Amino acid sequence: MLAGDLVLDNATRLLAEGEAAIGAGSTIFDLTGVGRMDSSALSLLLALRRRANGKSLQFRNMPDSLTSLARLYGIDDQF
């Protein structure tokens, strides 16, 4: 589960945690516990997808605001 604020200040730590989870075999990331977000949240999720090296990642319970932002940037098909 990704939890807390998905903002630039936390991006490096969350990326490391996500990479560790992928390395341990996790392919589902639940965003239920996410608080504040900025555009770096999308960058983080896309980076995790790249780090998965072809594994199928699922991002569940994405907040509507993040889905809308992805749609605005034209990358909603990635989620």
N, CA, C and O of each residue as an XYZ file, in Angstrom:
316
protein
N       0.842     -1.174      0.000
C       0.000      0.000      0.000
C       0.886      1.235      0.000
O       1.864      1.315      0.743
N       0.533      2.182     -0.832
C       1.175      3.486     -0.775
C       0.333      4.348      0.148
O      -0.878      4.467     -0.034
N       0.970      4.940      1.124
C       0.225      5.741      2.091
C       0.976      7.031      2.373
O       2.187      7.126      2.174
N       0.236      8.011      2.837
C       0.832      9.300      3.158
C       0.640     10.265      2.008
O      -0.196     10.057      1.129
N       1.423     11.314      2.031
C       1.330     12.341      1.006
C       2.231     11.992     -0.172
O       3.423     11.739      0.002
N       1.663     11.980     -1.358
C       2.437     11.732     -2.577
C       2.807     13.084     -3.173
O       2.223     13.540     -4.157
N       3.787     13.700     -2.547
C       4.252     15.019     -2.962
C       5.759     14.961     -3.180
O       6.420     14.003     -2.780
N       6.283     15.980     -3.806
C       7.697     16.008     -4.175
C       8.614     15.729     -2.991
O       9.615     15.028     -3.142
N       8.293     16.260     -1.823
C       9.144     16.065     -0.643
C       9.298     14.594     -0.260
O      10.313     14.217      0.326
N       8.322     13.768     -0.577
C       8.341     12.352     -0.199
C       8.667     11.421     -1.363
O       8.774     10.210     -1.170
N       8.823     11.958     -2.550
C       8.924     11.128     -3.752
C      10.100     10.153     -3.712
O       9.940      8.989     -4.079
N      11.261     10.598     -3.280
C      12.434      9.723     -3.273
C      12.231      8.549     -2.329
O      12.537      7.407     -2.672
N      11.715      8.831     -1.145
C      11.469      7.768     -0.166
C      10.412      6.799     -0.678
O      10.586      5.584     -0.583
N       9.323      7.322     -1.216
C       8.249      6.460     -1.701
C       8.683      5.629     -2.904
O       8.251      4.488     -3.061
N       9.531      6.196     -3.748
C      10.050      5.427     -4.879
C      10.883      4.254     -4.376
O      10.757      3.139     -4.881
N      11.730      4.503     -3.387
C      12.553      3.424     -2.820
C      11.675      2.346     -2.190
O      11.941      1.155     -2.355
N      10.630      2.756     -1.467
C       9.718      1.786     -0.854
C       8.985      0.985     -1.929
O       8.818     -0.229     -1.803
N       8.551      1.667     -2.977
C       7.862      0.982     -4.065
C       8.769      0.011     -4.801
O       8.349     -1.091     -5.156
N      10.014      0.418     -5.030
C      10.976     -0.474     -5.687
C      11.230     -1.713     -4.842
O      11.337     -2.819     -5.371
N      11.328     -1.529     -3.524
C      11.532     -2.670     -2.627
C      10.333     -3.612     -2.685
O      10.494     -4.832     -2.685
N       9.136     -3.043     -2.734
C       7.926     -3.868     -2.810
C       7.890     -4.655     -4.117
O       7.532     -5.832     -4.124
N       8.258     -4.013     -5.217
C       8.302     -4.708     -6.511
C       9.337     -5.820     -6.460
O       9.093     -6.924     -6.946
N      10.490     -5.532     -5.874
C      11.537     -6.542     -5.741
C      11.099     -7.738     -4.922
O      11.568     -8.856     -5.136
N      10.184     -7.495     -3.971
C       9.669     -8.573     -3.128
C       8.490     -9.293     -3.777
O       7.930    -10.222     -3.196
N       8.115     -8.863     -4.985
C       7.058     -9.556     -5.708
C       5.705     -8.877     -5.722
O       4.762     -9.409     -6.307
N       5.580     -7.720     -5.096
C       4.292     -7.021     -5.102
C       4.018     -6.437     -6.480
O       4.890     -5.824     -7.096
N       2.802     -6.636     -6.949
C       2.407     -6.058     -8.230
C       1.134     -5.232     -8.109
O       0.649     -4.689     -9.103
N       0.590     -5.133     -6.904
C      -0.618     -4.349     -6.671
C      -0.299     -3.275     -5.644
O       0.174     -3.566     -4.546
N      -0.566     -2.029     -6.017
C      -0.364     -0.908     -5.112
C      -1.717     -0.278     -4.824
O      -2.392      0.212     -5.729
N      -2.103     -0.297     -3.562
C      -3.373      0.260     -3.115
C      -3.128      1.688     -2.648
O      -2.288      1.925     -1.780
N      -3.852      2.632     -3.217
C      -3.663      4.039     -2.892
C      -4.715      4.565     -1.922
O      -4.912      5.776     -1.819
N      -5.389      3.669     -1.213
C      -6.427      4.077     -0.271
C      -5.900      5.046      0.776
O      -6.600      5.987      1.151
N      -4.676      4.834      1.255
C      -4.125      5.640      2.338
C      -3.421      6.910      1.909
O      -2.718      7.529      2.708
N      -3.601      7.310      0.653
C      -2.917      8.500      0.150
C      -3.618      9.761      0.636
O      -4.845      9.860      0.622
N      -2.810     10.713      1.063
C      -3.326     12.016      1.503
C      -3.182     13.038      0.383
O      -3.785     12.907     -0.682
N      -2.372     14.055      0.646
C      -2.150     15.102     -0.356
C      -1.356     14.550     -1.533
O      -0.582     13.602     -1.396
N      -1.569     15.171     -2.699
C      -0.851     14.764     -3.905
C      -0.520     15.996     -4.718
O      -1.203     17.018     -4.647
N       0.544     15.875     -5.492
C       0.833     16.864     -6.517
C       1.221     16.098     -7.777
O       1.124     14.871     -7.812
N       1.650     16.800     -8.792
C       1.939     16.120    -10.062
C       3.084     15.119     -9.942
O       3.214     14.238    -10.792
N       3.909     15.234     -8.918
C       4.986     14.249     -8.741
C       4.421     12.867     -8.421
O       5.122     11.869     -8.588
N       3.175     12.786     -7.968
C       2.541     11.489     -7.709
C       2.455     10.682     -9.003
O       2.725      9.481     -9.006
N       2.084     11.335    -10.091
C       2.027     10.633    -11.377
C       3.413     10.194    -11.811
O       3.586      9.085    -12.317
N       4.396     11.051    -11.617
C       5.776     10.685    -11.963
C       6.226      9.475    -11.172
O       6.893      8.587    -11.703
N       5.860      9.442     -9.902
C       6.218      8.314     -9.041
C       5.595      7.019     -9.553
O       6.282      6.002     -9.655
N       4.317      7.045     -9.872
C       3.638      5.838    -10.344
C       4.201      5.371    -11.686
O       4.355      4.171    -11.913
N       4.504      6.312    -12.566
C       5.108      5.938    -13.849
C       6.509      5.362    -13.651
O       6.894      4.424    -14.348
N       7.268      5.911    -12.714
C       8.606      5.380    -12.417
C       8.506      3.958    -11.881
O       9.315      3.101    -12.238
N       7.520      3.702    -11.029
C       7.336      2.343    -10.508
C       7.008      1.380    -11.645
O       7.501      0.252    -11.676
N       6.177      1.830    -12.571
C       5.826      0.978    -13.712
C       7.083      0.650    -14.527
O       7.264     -0.491    -14.952
N       7.947      1.641    -14.745
C       9.199      1.387    -15.481
C      10.094      0.422    -14.717
O      10.708     -0.460    -15.317
N      10.174      0.581    -13.400
C      11.043     -0.261    -12.575
C      10.553     -1.704    -12.510
O      11.309     -2.603    -12.143
N       9.291     -1.924    -12.864
C       8.708     -3.268    -12.789
C       9.251     -4.187    -13.881
O       9.019     -5.395    -13.844
N       9.962     -3.631    -14.840
C      10.592     -4.435    -15.895
C       9.636     -5.426    -16.546
O       9.934     -6.617    -16.645
N       8.493     -4.929    -16.984
C       7.564     -5.785    -17.708
C       6.512     -6.479    -16.862
O       5.540     -7.005    -17.405
N       6.681     -6.495    -15.536
C       5.631     -7.061    -14.685
C       4.401     -6.168    -14.797
O       4.513     -4.955    -14.974
N       3.250     -6.772    -14.695
C       2.006     -6.024    -14.761
C       1.684     -5.440    -13.389
O       1.334     -6.172    -12.464
N       1.803     -4.123    -13.263
C       1.463     -3.464    -11.996
C       0.028     -2.979    -12.044
O      -0.471     -2.568    -13.091
N      -0.625     -3.034    -10.898
C      -1.976     -2.504    -10.763
C      -1.964     -1.439     -9.682
O      -1.400     -1.631     -8.604
N      -2.596     -0.315     -9.986
C      -2.765      0.751     -9.005
C      -4.253      0.801     -8.679
O      -5.072      1.178     -9.516
N      -4.584      0.420     -7.463
C      -5.991      0.344     -7.057
C      -6.368      1.523     -6.171
O      -5.533      2.103     -5.476
N      -7.640      1.854     -6.219
C      -8.214      2.913     -5.389
C      -7.504      4.245     -5.592
O      -7.203      4.965     -4.640
N      -7.243      4.554     -6.864
C      -6.635      5.847     -7.165
C      -7.640      6.950     -6.876
O      -8.795      6.862     -7.295
N      -7.221      7.974     -6.173
C      -8.123      9.100     -5.914
C      -8.589      9.732     -7.231
O      -7.845      9.781     -8.210
N      -9.825     10.207     -7.228
C     -10.386     10.821     -8.434
C      -9.528     11.971     -8.940
O      -9.381     12.158    -10.148
N      -8.964     12.737     -8.021
C      -8.153     13.881     -8.442
C      -6.910     13.429     -9.206
O      -6.479     14.106    -10.140
N      -6.337     12.302     -8.822
C      -5.154     11.788     -9.512
C      -5.540     11.211    -10.875
O      -4.809     11.376    -11.851
N      -6.674     10.545    -10.937
C      -7.173     10.028    -12.209
C      -7.464     11.176    -13.171
O      -7.155     11.088    -14.360
N      -8.057     12.248    -12.657
C      -8.351     13.420    -13.491
C      -7.075     14.070    -14.005
O      -7.013     14.495    -15.158
N      -6.061     14.148    -13.155
C      -4.785     14.731    -13.560
C      -4.130     13.876    -14.649
O      -3.580     14.408    -15.613
N      -4.191     12.560    -14.492
C      -3.643     11.660    -15.510
C      -4.383     11.845    -16.833
O      -3.767     11.833    -17.899
N      -5.688     12.013    -16.764
C      -6.489     12.227    -17.973
C      -6.093     13.552    -18.633
O      -5.969     13.630    -19.855
N      -5.896     14.587    -17.819
C      -5.500     15.895    -18.329
C      -4.169     15.819    -19.073
O      -3.996     16.464    -20.107
N      -3.231     15.032    -18.548
C      -1.916     14.874    -19.172
C      -1.915     13.849    -20.306
O      -0.904     13.676    -20.988
N      -3.055     13.165    -20.509
C      -3.153     12.190    -21.585
C      -2.450     10.875    -21.297
O      -2.047     10.164    -22.217
N      -2.304     10.551    -20.010
C      -1.627      9.299    -19.646
C      -2.527      8.386    -18.819
O      -2.038      7.469    -18.158
N      -3.825      8.627    -18.849
C      -4.747      7.823    -18.048
C      -4.754      6.360    -18.472
O      -5.161      5.499    -17.691
N      -4.311      6.058    -19.693
C      -4.246      4.661    -20.127
C      -3.156      3.887    -19.386
O      -3.130      2.659    -19.460
N      -2.273      4.558    -18.687
C      -1.217      3.910    -17.911
C      -1.720      3.405    -16.556
O      -1.024      2.663    -15.863
N      -2.925      3.811    -16.191
C      -3.446      3.471    -14.876
C      -4.767      2.757    -14.999
O      -5.365      2.387    -13.989
